[in-house]
Amino acid sequence: MRHLLVALSLGIASAWATAPEASAQNAPSPRATQARPGADAMAPAMAAYREQRYGEARLLALPLAEKGDVAAQLMLGSIYNNGEGVASDRNEAAKWFGMAADNGDASAQYALAMLMEYGRIDGASPEAARRLFQQAADQGHAGAATELGMMYTTGHGGPRDVGIAASLFESAAQTGHADAQYYLGTLFAAGRGKPQNLGEAARYFRLAADRGQSEASYQLGLMLQDGVGLSKNPAEAARRFTVAAEGGLPEAQTALAFAYLGGEGVERNDTTAAKWFTEAAMRGEPLAQDRLARLYFLGQGVARDVAAALLWLTLAERGGYKDETLRNSIEPEITPEITAQVEEQLAKWDSAAGDGAAAD
């Protein structure tokens, strides 16, 4: 809860780790494609696509794409990438994006780079992704500049240079790209690639948060909560945590739960605290799992349930969070029946986690 600067300094690394999931639908939508030569010929296909008649759109776009129409190529790439009216086929998507990319289209270069980096397509490589992101960024594509900045931050697919990353984030941030604003904020907060400036970090977090960037809302909430880089404001901190929590960010759900538990910026409510700890715990947040275990053991905000307390404590311990005080308090109340019940629940948890990993 209170490790603000540590959390900020790790922002880029955590963003890199979650980027593949977030980018699954980042292929350019034909609905957003700007007019290109042959737009009149593409009008029937575009109309079918907008009305979600994807099979018809695909058939209308195919002959045009084969003749080199970039808009048609982008449409086919999007259809196959997103599985619209067909089984999702990333290699087929890459083929059509590749044709449009070869024609110099920045959106296609970006989409193909995303597949190269995250899509596990044939022949994918981070080096190729970097080259494509660079080509698109050189044409002013903010998303590509942001992704390229992340690669320079981590050294993935080429040299590591946080200074170049900062420049890329800055150029994309100026266009209003929320992720770039957030990443630039993390660099200002940590003093990496930019002189440390918590005021600037807060400014960029606010810009990104106001555009719906959940991580930025969470980090801004931490700064408001502790009065770091801007004036302390627990009520606004809670509002920012709420936005990020409702967006599914487990760290923000945990922070919001603590706010309700302590009455910081909101009216104290143990039941609401338990709700948000549960949301974060279900997403695997060890701190939330531990605090939820405590609530179940104490019967605070929830009905007292030793089995539930033991379950969540065990999961927290698996995640590396140790709570010897709670463990020692629970041990005398554990019966063989409770042990069996918890082992059954853990088996279900592991099975669900395995199914989720297989789906990824």
Number of C-alpha atoms within 10 A of each C-alpha: 12 11 8 16 17 11 17 22 18 13 23 20 14 13 16 15 11 10 16 16 11 10 15 14 14 16 24 18 16 20 11 7 14 8 11 12 10 14 16 11 14 21 14 15 26 25 14 16 22 13 10 13 15 21 15 15 25 25 12 19 24 16 13 18 21 13 10 14 22 28 25 31 29 29 30 27 32 27 27 22 28 20 15 17 15 13 11 15 15 22 20 17 26 29 16 25 32 21 22 25 25 13 14 15 19 23 24 29 27 30 31 31 33 28 27 24 24 18 19 13 17 11 8 19 16 18 16 17 27 25 16 24 30 22 21 26 25 13 15 15 20 27 23 29 29 29 27 26 32 26 25 22 24 17 13 17 17 14 11 16 16 20 16 15 26 26 17 23 28 22 21 25 25 12 13 15 21 27 26 29 29 31 30 32 37 30 29 23 26 21 15 17 17 17 12 16 15 21 16 19 29 25 17 24 31 23 22 27 25 15 16 16 21 27 27 32 30 29 30 30 32 28 26 22 27 16 14 16 17 17 11 16 17 21 18 16 27 28 17 27 31 23 23 27 26 14 16 15 21 25 23 30 30 28 28 30 32 23 25 21 21 15 17 17 17 17 12 16 15 19 16 18 28 25 17 25 31 23 22 26 25 15 16 17 22 25 23 30 29 27 25 30 31 23 23 22 22 15 14 16 17 17 12 15 14 21 23 21 25 26 22 25 28 23 20 24 17 12 15 11 17 16 16 10 8 17 17 10 11 18 11 8 11 13 12 8 10 16 14 12 15 20 14 12 15 16 11 12 14 11 12 12 13 12 11 10 9 8 7 7
